[in-house]
Amino acid sequence: MNRVIRKILRACRLYDAVVDLKKWLAGTEAEYVKFYSQFVSSGDICFDIGANVGRRTGVFLKLGATVITVEPQDHCMALLRKKYGNNNKVVLVQKAVGDKQGQAEMMICDSHSLSSLSTKWIESVKASGRYSSCTWNRTVTVPVVTLDDLISQHGKPAFMKIDVEGFEYEALKGLSQPVSAACFEFTPELMDSTLSCIDYLFGIGPAEFNYCLEDQPMTFVLPEWCPYLQIRESLESLRNTGTVGDIYVRFGG
């Protein structure tokens, strides 16, 4: 799908529906269910942090989990309420996640999946040209909660997915205790921040890591889960390659 078509669909508020249909026709959701079954079992709690329109929430529900779905944007939360508002296995939380409770300014993008609390990330992805056609033309004040707060209120998750467009380190700093497993996005523009995330997680407790690339999001690159120093070396090797993907961490391994 090229940029012009994406822009037209977003302007008509049809982009999410088209993406959902495309994923359904391709059987992608079933593949995600199979992939995440290694982390999530029926009866577990999952956190979907930066849920956007809740595609990952749907995957966790198919695995029988209760999902704490966290998303600060009004437009996205309206869609989430329409989709999951009557589902007693979904708790909708209209907040951002950070290193402390309070409020923060969120920059709203014309592509809502790219709205962010990180001005550094926005400046970096515009400068790199990766999202040069997007605009962040307004800000909103959003409430902020920590991961520790969410655990205190809803219980410790078996898995948490974090997709917060460059705000990963700040989000993870609000976690002071190991969870079973988690994933978060890494981008070439903020590799130093990604390494800080790795350092922070290693400081919480015994952890091992793996990662997937954007074009193969359900295939681990490394044949085995690796320790702290090895994942750092792997990420350093990607620093200037323009690679995007997801880091996975599990504790107690």
C-alpha positions in Angstrom: 0.0 0.0 0.0 1.7 3.2 -1.1 1.8 6.5 0.7 -0.8 8.2 -1.4 -3.4 5.5 -0.9 -2.6 5.4 2.9 -3.1 9.1 3.1 -6.5 8.9 1.3 -7.7 6.1 3.5 -6.6 7.9 6.7 -8.4 11.1 5.5 -11.6 9.0 5.0 -11.1 7.2 8.3 -11.0 3.9 6.4 -7.3 2.9 6.9 -7.8 0.8 10.1 -10.8 -1.1 8.5 -8.7 -1.8 5.4 -5.7 -3.0 7.5 -7.9 -5.3 9.6 -9.5 -6.8 6.4 -6.1 -7.3 4.8 -4.8 -9.1 8.0 -7.9 -11.2 8.2 -7.7 -12.2 4.5 -4.0 -13.0 4.9 -4.5 -15.1 8.1 -2.1 -12.8 9.9 -4.0 -12.7 13.2 -3.9 -16.5 13.4 -0.2 -16.5 13.0 0.2 -13.9 15.8 -2.0 -16.0 18.0 0.3 -19.0 17.4 3.4 -16.9 18.0 2.2 -15.3 21.3 1.0 -18.7 22.6 4.6 -19.2 23.8 4.1 -16.4 26.3 0.3 -16.3 27.0 -2.1 -18.9 28.3 -5.8 -18.9 29.1 -6.4 -17.0 32.3 -3.3 -14.9 32.1 -3.2 -11.1 32.3 -1.6 -9.1 29.4 -0.8 -5.4 29.1 -1.3 -3.8 25.7 0.6 -0.5 26.2 0.1 1.9 23.3 -2.8 -0.2 22.1 -3.8 2.2 19.3 -6.8 0.4 17.8 -6.3 -2.8 19.7 -5.1 -5.4 17.2 -2.8 -7.0 19.7 -5.6 -6.9 22.3 -7.6 -9.1 20.0 -4.7 -11.6 19.7 -4.4 -11.8 23.5 -8.1 -12.3 23.9 -8.0 -15.2 21.5 -5.5 -16.8 23.8 -7.9 -16.5 26.7 -6.2 -13.7 28.5 -7.6 -10.7 30.3 -6.2 -7.6 28.7 -5.3 -4.2 30.2 -5.5 -2.0 27.1 -3.8 1.3 27.6 -4.1 4.1 25.0 -4.2 7.9 25.5 -5.6 9.1 22.2 -9.3 10.1 22.1 -9.8 8.8 18.5 -8.2 5.5 19.3 -10.0 5.1 22.6 -13.4 5.7 20.9 -12.6 2.8 18.5 -11.5 0.6 21.4 -14.7 1.3 23.3 -16.8 0.5 20.3 -14.8 -2.8 19.8 -14.2 -3.9 23.3 -16.4 -1.8 25.6 -18.7 -4.6 26.4 -16.0 -7.3 26.8 -15.5 -8.1 30.5 -12.0 -9.5 29.7 -10.8 -6.0 28.5 -10.0 -3.1 30.8 -9.7 0.1 28.9 -7.3 2.7 30.3 -7.1 6.1 28.6 -3.7 7.1 29.7 -0.1 7.2 28.5 2.7 5.2 30.3 5.8 6.9 31.7 8.3 6.9 34.5 6.0 8.7 37.0 2.4 9.6 37.5 1.2 12.9 36.2 0.6 14.6 32.8 2.5 14.9 29.6 2.2 16.6 26.2 1.5 14.2 23.4 2.2 15.2 19.8 -0.7 14.1 17.6 0.2 12.8 14.1 -2.1 12.7 11.1 -1.4 9.0 11.2 -2.5 8.2 14.8 -0.3 5.2 15.1 2.7 7.6 15.1 1.5 10.0 17.8 4.2 10.3 20.5 5.3 11.8 23.7 8.9 11.9 22.5 9.9 15.1 20.6 13.3 13.6 20.1 11.8 10.6 18.3 9.6 12.7 16.1 12.5 15.0 15.1 14.7 11.9 14.4 12.2 10.1 12.2 11.4 13.2 10.2 15.2 13.9 9.8 15.8 10.3 8.6 13.0 10.6 6.1 11.3 7.5 7.3 8.1 9.4 8.1 8.8 12.6 6.1 5.2 12.7 4.7 3.6 12.7 8.2 2.8 15.8 10.2 2.5 16.3 14.0 0.4 19.5 14.0 -1.2 19.6 17.5 -0.6 18.6 21.0 -2.8 17.3 23.8 -2.2 16.9 27.5 -2.7 13.3 28.6 -2.6 11.6 32.0 0.4 9.4 32.7 0.5 6.2 34.7 3.4 3.8 35.4 3.7 0.1 34.8 4.1 -0.4 38.5 0.8 1.4 39.0 -0.9 -0.8 36.5 0.5 -3.9 38.1 -0.7 -2.7 41.5 -4.2 -2.1 40.1 -4.7 -5.1 37.8 -2.1 -7.7 38.7 1.2 -8.8 37.3 1.0 -9.6 33.5 2.3 -12.8 31.9 3.2 -10.6 28.9 3.2 -6.9 28.1 3.6 -5.4 24.7 4.9 -1.8 24.6 4.6 0.3 21.4 4.9 3.9 22.3 6.9 5.5 19.5 10.2 6.4 21.0 9.0 6.6 24.6 10.0 3.1 25.5 12.8 3.9 27.9 10.5 6.3 29.9 7.8 3.7 30.0 10.1 0.9 31.2 11.6 3.2 33.9 8.1 3.0 35.6 8.7 -0.8 36.1 10.6 -1.8 39.2 9.9 -5.5 39.2 10.4 -8.5 36.8 7.4 -9.7 34.8 7.3 -13.0 32.9 7.9 -11.5 29.4 7.6 -8.3 27.4 8.4 -6.8 24.1 9.1 -3.2 22.9 9.9 -1.6 19.6 13.4 -0.5 18.5 14.2 2.0 15.7 17.4 3.0 14.1 17.0 6.6 15.0 17.0 6.0 18.8 19.4 3.0 19.2 21.0 4.6 22.3 17.6 4.7 23.9 17.0 1.0 23.0 20.3 0.1 24.7 19.3 2.0 27.7 16.1 -0.1 27.8 18.2 -3.3 27.7 20.5 -1.9 30.5 17.5 -1.0 32.6 15.7 -4.4 32.2 18.9 -6.2 33.0 19.1 -4.2 36.2 15.6 -5.3 37.3 16.4 -9.0 37.4 17.9 -12.0 35.5 16.8 -11.5 31.9 17.4 -13.0 28.5 16.6 -11.5 25.1 15.7 -12.1 21.5 14.4 -9.9 18.7 12.3 -9.9 15.5 12.6 -7.7 12.5 9.8 -5.5 11.1 9.4 -7.6 7.9 9.3 -10.9 9.9 7.6 -9.9 13.1 6.8 -13.5 14.2 10.3 -15.0 13.6 13.1 -14.6 16.1 16.4 -13.7 14.6 18.5 -15.5 17.1 18.3 -19.3 17.3 18.3 -19.1 21.1 17.5 -16.6 23.8 20.7 -14.7 24.7 22.1 -12.9 27.7 22.5 -9.2 28.2 25.9 -8.6 26.6 25.1 -10.6 23.5 21.8 -8.7 22.7 23.8 -5.5 23.2 26.3 -6.6 20.6 23.6 -7.7 18.2 21.8 -4.3 18.5 25.1 -2.4 18.1 25.7 -4.3 14.8 22.3 -2.9 13.5 23.0 0.7 14.5 23.6 2.1 11.0 21.5 -0.4 9.0 18.1 1.3 9.2 16.7 -1.8 10.8 13.3 -1.7 12.8 12.0 -4.4 14.9 10.9 -5.6 18.4 13.0 -6.6 21.3 11.7 -9.5 23.5 12.7 -10.0 27.1 11.8 -12.8 29.5 12.8 -12.9 33.2 14.0 -15.7 35.2 15.4 -17.7 32.3 
